[in-house]
Amino acid sequence: MTLFPDYCNSYSITMRVVYRHTVLFFLVCAVAFSGCQGKKPDFQSNQLTRVHTDLSYIKDEFGRYVFFHGVNASASAKFPANENQQSFVINDADGIPSYVGKPFPLDQADRHFQQLHDLGFNSIRLIMTWEAVQPEAPGKFDQAYLEYIKQIVAKANEHHIYVLMDMHQDLFSRFMISKFNDAFDFIKNGLVKPGSMEAMVLALKPPYNNAVRGDGAPKWAVQAIMPEKNLDSGHWGTPRIFGRLNATDLATINSLAGRFLGSGFSIPPEMVGMVQPDGPFDITETSDFLPLTMWGINGGISLDMQRCFASFFAGRDVYPTLLVDEQGHRSANGRNIQDFLQDQYTASWVEIAKKVKDYPNVIGYDIINEPVGFFLVLTLAAAAFEMGAFDQVVEMLNYMSDPAQSHPNIEMMQMVKDLFNLLVALQIIPPDNLPATKEKWGFQDASLMGMMGLNIGFDKNYMQPFFEKVGAAIQTVDPRAVIWIEPAIGLDTALGGTLGISYYEQNMTRPAGLNHVVYEPHWYPDIYPNLGFNTGPRNFTSAEWRFRDFKPSLEGAIKKAKYSLGNIPVVLGEYGTEYNFNGWLTEGDNKGILKATQVNPTDPEVDYPVSQEILDNYYENFEEMLLSHMQWCWSPEVTYARGEGWNNEDFSVIGPAPAWEPRGEEAYSRPHPTFLSGKPVSMHFYSQLHYFDRDKGEVNRLGEYELSFQSKETNAPTEIFIPYDLYYSAGFYLWITDGYAVYDHENTTLFYYPTADEPGHIHKIRILPPLDGQENLGWQYFFQDDRVLSRGNPGDFE
């Protein structure tokens, strides 16, 4: 009999259309069935609602548990739309950056959101920057950009895509920059190998055509923090090691760099003259960034960047006399730099909230991306100015590494001395403590004690009040706001304190005064390039990733949600993989473009086998842990030569224009719920990348998806994305324990209406495609395209 006559009209389905397997053919001949034309369910699935937190879960207004299977859009939104990607100069005559059109132009929005939907992404983390909102001056907002963001959110809503508003930054600002020569022509012509020592040395030789840099804060904010800097200098972005590099400094670098950048590293003496033919320049004319392929290392060694974060989060403690007026200029009657910066940042968030607060698909506000709370180099420089004597600085560092002084580490002290010498040679640490040097390095307002204090309890002492301030301001505009918070990348993290047991770790607690809070850590295990300049991608095999156990690492990444934040909901805000492992292969496109791809030699039709293996391993862990997640990233601007256009990263799940073909979709386009009618209990999916340990007589259950949840809490249905064309092109069987189901083929969404209502009941769903040699028994439905065959009664779920 038909289980849902209200939703269909009977019609005959020929067995040869639905079944293509011999076992199933005879089964159908033996049993009478009735079929029906599938129709869309009565539930208004196109009406997304605002979400809210409920204990450690996120729910919609129908009372359903929400599961986010999302993607970040996009890495290319980290830099302006009107910026020259070779010179990094704004193309417009007024020099004002514009981010309108990032992550993609409005006229492309329908195309991208439809593809996002078709691949199964039900949410995006929309990448914005502070500079995009206030590009020109404090108090002045780019209304064109704000309107653009509003329209992007509206378009996402039309396509049933949730949006997390993210104020992004990496290493504070794009004015934290070090240019380099990517040696593209040398590599293309086979003169040097990617990642070789020759390519690293060539990276330091002008003319420069690429850069390692940050993103986030506008120019005027950087200038307010570092008024001694000439951000308009023609040298800005030139690696500072060449500003005043002499023979002694070069010898120090060459003798010590091998310890930190790999054996064999050496800068030829003649390189000094080649890099700066016009003579030395002052340190105030560039930043102290290095063009490291693993760009994040700058967070630990850049004095300029650490000054910026210290001013932003803790200016009252570390720069108590740095006062500025409302335009960010030094003023004896002004406000502390911290209050000035945070007030402007908060005002930008308020303007965003005003624009998007009425859209039901806005799931929250991610206050700041990956804040840096690592201030060891800043403290070291302040100590050098304050103490003057090198031995005292080393003694202080030794004490900070082991306050109890129970285990003196001679080798560690020597490494600290070597590092200190290297940092001085690289002009990251000041060479002396003269008053003129102190002023040139921007330390005339610095408090050593304040800086030392930054390294202990940064999340609790500085991040928590910051979240409370910005979150409260957003709530005044949007009372339903869900505030998403991230941990700082601080000294406790560097010392392995993610489990809450480090000496330095004084954990942030749940920010006060905020109605709804979500914890959103990021997680990138072992995928970034090796140390060095212009080093190219890593080399991996699929086998070395297939069996890695990531669960302990993931549990550590999310543990603070329970450990100190009151068991608030957790969503993994970033994870992902590069798509250019194992070298650069030249494609025959007559342009000599280097396509960073991977081809499986045993199956040339399978691209990116390592990337897919990595992602599938991740996703199986997410499913086991019932963890919502948002992959990095979706970038329509990606190219094979330069990735997403920012620091040569190539994480985009779609390839270059105009095709924008999915990359590695066998891993991430997988069945998943968007909404659950009850509390989640378990789920798994076996993709074509899953490892099946052969058992005699058993067919590998490729494409099997199982989901269970507890105790129906709402009459609204459970909704499950079905990657039909990828895994179920021949149709799929459905087993359920109770209730009935409807499949909307047009939107590739399965609606499950559970009926059992008793406490503690476990609702189960199984989905499986027809498999050669597999005899399927006890199923309730078979769906193929917009047709359905129903039989039996629910409840005989195996």
LUMTINU-756448 format. One line per 3 residues: their letters; for each residue z, y, x of C-alpha. Coordinates in steps of 0.05 Angstrom, whole numbers, plus 5000, padded with zeros to 4 digits. Layout:
<recs>
A	Z:Y:X; ...
</recs>
This chain:
<recs>
MTL	5000:5000:5000; 4991:5072:5021; 5054:5106:5045
FPD	5035:5177:5029; 4988:5179:4968; 5002:5253:4957
YCN	4965:5270:5022; 4902:5229:5016; 4846:5201:4973
SYS	4830:5128:4980; 4766:5108:5013; 4740:5047:5047
ITM	4742:5041:5122; 4698:4988:5154; 4733:4945:5203
RVV	4679:4954:5255; 4693:5029:5257; 4768:5024:5266
YRH	4776:4961:5307; 4737:4942:5368; 4781:4886:5393
TVL	4773:4813:5371; 4846:4799:5358; 4853:4859:5314
FFL	4788:4842:5277; 4816:4776:5252; 4883:4808:5236
VCA	4849:4859:5191; 4807:4805:5157; 4872:4768:5138
VAF	4908:4827:5106; 4888:4876:5051; 4893:4949:5069
SGC	4877:5015:5038; 4854:5076:5077; 4857:5149:5063
QGK	4825:5213:5086; 4876:5250:5128; 4894:5320:5106
KPD	4936:5373:5137; 5009:5367:5118; 5042:5411:5068
FQS	5089:5439:5121; 5067:5507:5147; 5061:5487:5220
NQL	5025:5551:5237; 5087:5592:5223; 5126:5595:5288
TRV	5197:5622:5281; 5245:5656:5328; 5289:5608:5366
HTD	5363:5611:5380; 5413:5572:5421; 5460:5522:5390
LSY	5510:5493:5439; 5466:5463:5494; 5403:5462:5452
IKD	5349:5510:5429; 5330:5508:5355; 5281:5542:5308
EFG	5297:5574:5241; 5284:5507:5205; 5340:5475:5245
RYV	5294:5434:5289; 5307:5421:5363; 5253:5457:5404
FFH	5221:5425:5465; 5181:5469:5511; 5121:5439:5548
GVN	5097:5503:5579; 5060:5537:5636; 5067:5602:5673
ASA	5012:5654:5662; 4998:5672:5716; 5006:5679:5791
SAK	4948:5728:5792; 4990:5776:5751; 5031:5790:5814
FPA	4982:5842:5839; 4945:5899:5805; 4879:5891:5769
NEN	4850:5951:5806; 4869:5930:5876; 4819:5914:5931
QQS	4834:5842:5952; 4810:5853:6023; 4844:5919:6040
FVI	4900:5917:5988; 4886:5989:5970; 4882:6013:5898
NDA	4810:6027:5880; 4823:6086:5834; 4823:6155:5863
DGI	4893:6170:5837; 4921:6110:5872; 4960:6087:5811
PSY	4961:6012:5802; 4944:5982:5735; 4960:5912:5711
VGK	4922:5916:5645; 4883:5851:5640; 4935:5809:5675
PFP	4942:5749:5665; 4873:5753:5632; 4832:5805:5594
LDQ	4841:5809:5519; 4769:5788:5507; 4785:5722:5542
ADR	4851:5711:5506; 4825:5667:5450; 4788:5623:5499
HFQ	4849:5613:5544; 4900:5603:5489; 4855:5552:5454
QLH	4849:5513:5519; 4924:5518:5530; 4934:5490:5460
DLG	4883:5435:5470; 4917:5412:5535; 4984:5409:5500
FNS	5019:5471:5526; 5061:5498:5470; 5090:5557:5509
IRL	5076:5605:5565; 5121:5644:5612; 5085:5711:5612
IMT	5086:5741:5682; 5099:5816:5684; 5125:5862:5739
WEA	5168:5924:5741; 5110:5960:5776; 5064:5942:5717
VQP	5111:5978:5669; 5129:6037:5713; 5073:6043:5764
EAP	5074:6117:5776; 5144:6147:5772; 5215:6134:5746
GKF	5219:6147:5671; 5144:6143:5662; 5117:6081:5628
DQA	5046:6054:5627; 5033:6054:5552; 4966:6020:5560
YLE	4999:5962:5595; 5054:5957:5544; 5003:5955:5488
YIK	4964:5903:5526; 5026:5859:5532; 5038:5866:5457
QIV	4967:5843:5442; 4974:5783:5488; 5037:5761:5451
AKA	5002:5771:5385; 4943:5729:5408; 4990:5674:5431
NEH	5023:5674:5363; 4955:5665:5329; 4946:5602:5371
HIY	5017:5577:5358; 5039:5588:5429; 5111:5610:5445
VLM	5120:5665:5497; 5176:5676:5546; 5175:5748:5572
DMH	5186:5745:5648; 5199:5804:5693; 5172:5774:5757
QDL	5186:5790:5830; 5181:5754:5896; 5210:5786:5958
FSR	5221:5850:5918; 5154:5887:5922; 5081:5882:5942
FMI	5098:5936:5993; 5136:5883:6031; 5073:5860:6065
SKF	5044:5832:6130; 4969:5829:6137; 4931:5776:6175
NDA	4862:5750:6190; 4851:5684:6153; 4797:5665:6204
FDF	4752:5644:6146; 4687:5650:6184; 4714:5613:6245
IKN	4738:5556:6201; 4675:5555:6158; 4631:5549:6219
GLV	4675:5495:6250; 4698:5537:6309; 4771:5526:6294
KPG	4809:5477:6251; 4852:5500:6193; 4925:5502:6213
SME	4909:5496:6288; 4943:5538:6341; 4877:5576:6349
AMV	4876:5593:6275; 4948:5617:6280; 4934:5663:6338
LAL	4870:5689:6305; 4912:5706:6244; 4945:5761:6285
KPP	4879:5793:6307; 4848:5850:6267; 4808:5865:6226
YNN	4855:5838:6173; 4828:5809:6109; 4888:5775:6078
AVR	4963:5784:6072; 5030:5752:6059; 5070:5796:6013
GDG	5118:5803:5955; 5110:5831:5885; 5153:5866:5834
APK	5182:5935:5846; 5139:5998:5845; 5126:6040:5906
WAV	5173:6096:5885; 5232:6047:5881; 5218:6021:5952
QAI	5213:6093:5976; 5280:6111:5944; 5314:6053:5980
MPE	5280:6067:6047; 5266:6142:6051; 5253:6138:6126
KNL	5192:6094:6114; 5121:6121:6113; 5090:6076:6060
DSG	5025:6114:6065; 5016:6100:6140; 4950:6069:6160
HWG	4992:6018:6198; 5029:5995:6136; 5024:5920:6132
TPR	5007:5910:6206; 5055:5858:6234; 5111:5899:6265
IFG	5116:5855:6325; 5057:5893:6354; 5087:5962:6342
RLN	5120:5964:6410; 5108:5895:6439; 5115:5893:6515
ATD	5111:5838:6567; 5186:5823:6564; 5185:5817:6488
LAT	5124:5773:6491; 5157:5726:6540; 5218:5721:6495
INS	5175:5706:6435; 5135:5653:6470; 5197:5619:6499
LAG	5235:5618:6434; 5183:5614:6379; 5170:5541:6391
RFL	5240:5526:6369; 5228:5558:6301; 5152:5556:6291
GSG	5134:5491:6323; 5122:5467:6394; 5064:5495:6432
FSI	5063:5563:6398; 5042:5618:6446; 5014:5687:6437
PPE	4966:5703:6495; 4984:5766:6534; 4915:5796:6521
MVG	4929:5791:6446; 4975:5853:6450; 4917:5897:6470
MVQ	4870:5865:6419; 4917:5875:6361; 4936:5947:6374
PDG	4879:5982:6412; 4903:6050:6388; 4970:6043:6420
PFD	5041:6029:6394; 5066:6056:6328; 5135:6070:6301
ITE	5174:6017:6263; 5178:6064:6203; 5103:6056:6193
TSD	5104:5983:6170; 5150:5930:6141; 5182:5875:6182
FLP	5148:5819:6145; 5114:5764:6184; 5049:5732:6158
LTM	5082:5664:6150; 5043:5614:6108; 5110:5591:6081
WGI	5121:5662:6055; 5191:5650:6028; 5220:5649:6098
NGG	5213:5724:6098; 5270:5724:6047; 5316:5699:6101
ISL	5292:5741:6159; 5265:5807:6132; 5314:5863:6141
DMQ	5273:5910:6097; 5271:5862:6039; 5346:5847:6044
RCF	5359:5922:6044; 5320:5928:5980; 5358:5873:5944
ASF	5425:5898:5970; 5410:5968:5945; 5386:5942:5877
FAG	5444:5895:5862; 5501:5922:5904; 5485:5993:5927
RDV	5554:6019:5908; 5585:5970:5958; 5535:5967:6014
YPT	5506:6038:6012; 5562:6079:5981; 5534:6146:6005
LLV	5461:6133:5988; 5454:6181:5929; 5389:6200:5895
DEQ	5365:6246:5839; 5327:6224:5777; 5262:6220:5817
GHR	5293:6176:5871; 5299:6230:5924; 5361:6236:5966
SAN	5410:6285:5936; 5483:6300:5952; 5494:6310:5877
GRN	5456:6249:5855; 5475:6179:5833; 5484:6117:5875
IQD	5419:6080:5889; 5443:6018:5851; 5455:6056:5786
FLQ	5388:6093:5792; 5348:6029:5804; 5383:5986:5752
DQY	5378:6040:5699; 5303:6046:5710; 5294:5971:5710
TAS	5334:5965:5646; 5293:6020:5613; 5229:5981:5629
WVE	5258:5920:5594; 5276:5961:5533; 5204:5986:5528
IAK	5178:5915:5531; 5228:5891:5478; 5207:5948:5432
KVK	5135:5923:5435; 5147:5848:5423; 5212:5842:5385
DYP	5179:5830:5317; 5136:5771:5339; 5164:5704:5318
NVI	5136:5668:5380; 5179:5708:5429; 5229:5658:5455
GYD	5267:5704:5501; 5271:5751:5560; 5274:5724:5631
IIN	5312:5782:5663; 5289:5774:5736; 5251:5720:5773
EPV	5283:5686:5833; 5329:5742:5857; 5345:5739:5930
GFF	5419:5738:5949; 5412:5721:6023; 5438:5776:6068
LVL	5455:5744:6134; 5404:5784:6175; 5425:5848:6140
TLA	5497:5833:6158; 5476:5816:6229; 5440:5883:6238
AAA	5499:5922:6209; 5546:5885:6256; 5501:5902:6315
FEM	5504:5976:6297; 5579:5974:6283; 5603:5931:6341
GAF	5550:5943:6394; 5571:5883:6435; 5527:5822:6426
DQV	5583:5771:6437; 5623:5801:6380; 5564:5792:6333
VEM	5556:5719:6353; 5630:5708:6344; 5628:5738:6275
LNY	5569:5693:6256; 5605:5633:6282; 5666:5651:6240
MSD	5623:5659:6178; 5593:5590:6188; 5662:5558:6196
PAQ	5719:5602:6172; 5771:5550:6189; 5744:5545:6260
SHP	5760:5471:6257; 5694:5447:6286; 5668:5495:6340
NIE	5594:5481:6348; 5568:5501:6417; 5497:5480:6400
MMQ	5499:5522:6336; 5524:5583:6375; 5468:5576:6425
MVK	5418:5572:6369; 5447:5635:6340; 5440:5670:6407
DLF	5368:5647:6412; 5354:5670:6342; 5385:5737:6356
NLL	5342:5747:6418; 5280:5727:6379; 5295:5774:6322
VAL	5305:5831:6371; 5238:5816:6404; 5204:5813:6336
QII	5237:5880:6318; 5274:5849:6260; 5342:5865:6291
PPD	5354:5933:6324; 5355:5935:6401; 5414:5982:6407
NLP	5465:6020:6365; 5447:6092:6383; 5453:6143:6326
ATK	5379:6157:6326; 5364:6082:6322; 5413:6075:6265
EKW	5379:6129:6225; 5309:6103:6239; 5330:6034:6216
GFQ	5362:6062:6153; 5434:6043:6168; 5467:6111:6166
DAS	5494:6096:6096; 5511:6023:6109; 5579:5991:6100
LMG	5589:5929:6143; 5646:5903:6101; 5605:5912:6038
MMG	5548:5873:6069; 5593:5817:6092; 5619:5811:6021
LNI	5548:5801:5993; 5545:5732:6025; 5602:5705:5984
GFD	5599:5697:5909; 5536:5737:5899; 5518:5705:5832
KNY	5587:5718:5803; 5599:5787:5833; 5530:5818:5826
MQP	5482:5776:5785; 5529:5765:5726; 5544:5839:5713
FFE	5470:5854:5722; 5451:5803:5669; 5504:5831:5623
KVG	5478:5902:5631; 5404:5887:5621; 5416:5835:5567
AAI	5460:5882:5526; 5407:5936:5529; 5353:5887:5504
QTV	5399:5865:5448; 5406:5936:5422; 5330:5934:5410
DPR	5324:5860:5392; 5389:5832:5364; 5359:5762:5362
AVI	5342:5764:5436; 5352:5701:5477; 5369:5721:5548
WIE	5344:5674:5603; 5379:5676:5670; 5364:5648:5739
PAI	5409:5635:5799; 5399:5676:5861; 5371:5646:5924
GLD	5431:5657:5967; 5472:5633:6026; 5506:5581:5983
TAL	5439:5551:5965; 5418:5550:6039; 5482:5514:6057
GGT	5472:5461:6003; 5520:5491:5952; 5479:5473:5890
LGI	5532:5425:5866; 5586:5477:5862; 5627:5453:5922
SYY	5605:5500:5978; 5657:5546:6010; 5612:5605:5995
EQN	5600:5587:5923; 5638:5627:5871; 5598:5608:5810
MTR	5574:5656:5757; 5602:5642:5688; 5567:5654:5622
PAG	5550:5729:5618; 5595:5764:5569; 5569:5799:5507
LNH	5503:5762:5502; 5492:5723:5438; 5442:5672:5464
VVY	5434:5651:5537; 5389:5599:5571; 5395:5576:5643
EPH	5328:5573:5677; 5328:5545:5748; 5265:5533:5788
WYP	5250:5470:5828; 5200:5459:5884; 5215:5397:5927
DIY	5176:5389:5992; 5107:5418:5976; 5102:5482:6016
PNL	5061:5489:6080; 5089:5480:6150; 5118:5537:6189
GFN	5070:5584:6223; 5014:5632:6208; 4951:5612:6171
TGP	4972:5539:6174; 4934:5510:6114; 4955:5455:6067
RNF	5000:5395:6078; 4976:5324:6086; 5004:5273:6036
TSA	4985:5206:6008; 4994:5185:5936; 5037:5126:5956
EWR	5090:5168:5989; 5101:5207:5924; 5095:5152:5873
FRD	5163:5121:5883; 5205:5182:5901; 5268:5189:5860
FKP	5273:5261:5838; 5329:5253:5788; 5387:5270:5836
SLE	5350:5332:5859; 5336:5354:5787; 5407:5340:5766
GAI	5431:5385:5823; 5383:5440:5803; 5408:5443:5731
KKA	5480:5425:5742; 5508:5496:5740; 5492:5500:5666
KYS	5550:5453:5655; 5590:5466:5717; 5606:5539:5704
LGN	5560:5568:5650; 5591:5534:5590; 5539:5479:5579
IPV	5485:5528:5556; 5413:5503:5545; 5370:5490:5606
VLG	5295:5499:5613; 5262:5487:5681; 5226:5553:5689
EYG	5181:5535:5748; 5158:5473:5784; 5088:5450:5803
TEY	5044:5428:5859; 4989:5454:5903; 4918:5430:5890
NFN	4895:5435:5962; 4931:5380:5999; 4898:5341:6056
GWL	4852:5393:6085; 4794:5437:6066; 4727:5405:6049
TEG	4663:5446:6049; 4626:5441:5983; 4550:5447:5980
DNK	4548:5512:5940; 4504:5551:5989; 4560:5601:5998
GIL	4600:5563:6049; 4662:5570:6006; 4717:5523:6028
KAT	4738:5482:5968; 4809:5458:5976; 4804:5394:5937
QVN	4825:5322:5941; 4779:5264:5925; 4805:5194:5916
PTD	4763:5151:5963; 4774:5089:5919; 4753:5125:5856
PEV	4710:5187:5868; 4715:5206:5795; 4789:5220:5803
DYP	4802:5288:5834; 4868:5312:5861; 4902:5243:5865
VSQ	4961:5269:5906; 4973:5328:5860; 4968:5284:5798
EIL	5016:5233:5828; 5067:5287:5844; 5062:5317:5774
DNY	5066:5250:5738; 5128:5233:5777; 5158:5300:5757
YEN	5141:5291:5684; 5170:5221:5680; 5235:5250:5705
FEE	5232:5308:5655; 5222:5258:5598; 5279:5215:5621
MLL	5325:5276:5624; 5297:5307:5560; 5285:5370:5600
SHM	5241:5427:5573; 5197:5456:5627; 5143:5507:5645
QWC	5094:5489:5700; 5068:5537:5753; 5015:5560:5736
WSP	4953:5580:5695; 4907:5628:5732; 4836:5645:5709
EVT	4827:5683:5775; 4837:5623:5820; 4785:5610:5873
YAR	4777:5553:5922; 4780:5600:5982; 4843:5640:5964
GEG	4878:5604:5907; 4908:5650:5856; 4897:5710:5902
WNN	4970:5717:5922; 4992:5688:5990; 4936:5636:5986
EDF	4975:5593:5937; 4933:5545:5896; 4976:5519:5839
SVI	4931:5534:5780; 4923:5477:5730; 4853:5502:5716
GPA	4797:5512:5766; 4754:5573:5781; 4712:5612:5732
PAW	4667:5606:5694; 4682:5533:5676; 4758:5537:5683
EPR	4760:5461:5683; 4829:5428:5679; 4855:5400:5744
GEE	4900:5340:5743; 4906:5339:5667; 4919:5264:5666
AYS	4989:5282:5689; 5008:5342:5648; 4967:5333:5584
RPH	5013:5280:5553; 5047:5267:5486; 5109:5308:5475
PTF	5148:5337:5416; 5148:5411:5402; 5199:5403:5346
LSG	5249:5348:5332; 5283:5337:5265; 5345:5312:5299
KPV	5381:5310:5366; 5338:5281:5421; 5359:5214:5450
SMH	5303:5187:5494; 5229:5189:5507; 5177:5163:5556
FYS	5102:5163:5566; 5061:5117:5610; 5001:5155:5636
QLH	4945:5123:5677; 4985:5145:5738; 5047:5104:5718
YFD	5065:5046:5763; 5062:4981:5725; 5096:4922:5757
RDK	5053:4864:5733; 5084:4811:5689; 5049:4747:5670
GEV	5018:4751:5601; 5037:4823:5591; 4986:4879:5583
NRL	5002:4944:5618; 5021:4991:5561; 4977:5048:5585
GEY	4984:5107:5537; 5049:5083:5506; 5093:5139:5481
ELS	5163:5126:5453; 5211:5177:5425; 5278:5170:5392
FQS	5324:5222:5361; 5389:5219:5323; 5410:5237:5252
KET	5359:5277:5213; 5385:5348:5207; 5329:5382:5170
NAP	5273:5367:5121; 5223:5400:5167; 5181:5349:5205
TEI	5181:5327:5277; 5116:5351:5309; 5085:5314:5368
FIP	5025:5334:5409; 4972:5279:5416; 4924:5284:5476
YDL	4872:5249:5434; 4809:5255:5476; 4845:5239:5541
YYS	4886:5178:5521; 4871:5159:5449; 4796:5168:5439
AGF	4792:5099:5405; 4850:5117:5359; 4923:5100:5362
YLW	4975:5057:5327; 5040:5086:5302; 5107:5051:5292
ITD	5164:5088:5257; 5233:5065:5235; 5233:5104:5170
GYA	5197:5158:5131; 5123:5173:5136; 5073:5207:5181
VYD	5011:5251:5177; 4962:5264:5233; 4926:5331:5237
HEN	4866:5314:5281; 4839:5384:5283; 4903:5408:5318
TTL	4918:5341:5351; 4988:5342:5321; 5027:5285:5290
FYY	5077:5304:5236; 5133:5254:5225; 5178:5262:5164
PTA	5240:5219:5173; 5278:5200:5110; 5339:5161:5133
DEP	5396:5211:5128; 5459:5174:5147; 5501:5198:5206
GHI	5486:5163:5271; 5418:5136:5250; 5367:5132:5306
HKI	5296:5150:5287; 5244:5117:5332; 5170:5129:5342
RIL	5120:5090:5383; 5048:5108:5396; 4999:5061:5430
PPL	4923:5060:5436; 4883:4995:5427; 4887:4956:5491
DGQ	4844:4896:5512; 4886:4833:5506; 4942:4868:5469
ENL	4962:4841:5400; 4998:4895:5362; 5045:4875:5305
GWQ	5088:4913:5257; 5052:4980:5261; 5052:5026:5200
YFF	4991:5069:5215; 4927:5069:5254; 4895:5137:5263
QDD	4824:5148:5287; 4796:5219:5286; 4810:5244:5215
RVL	4816:5175:5185; 4879:5134:5175; 4896:5062:5159
SRG	4966:5049:5132; 5003:4984:5120; 5071:4953:5114
NPG	5138:4988:5107; 5175:5026:5160; 5237:4993:5187
DFE	5208:4934:5226; 5203:4974:5290; 5208:4927:5349
</recs>
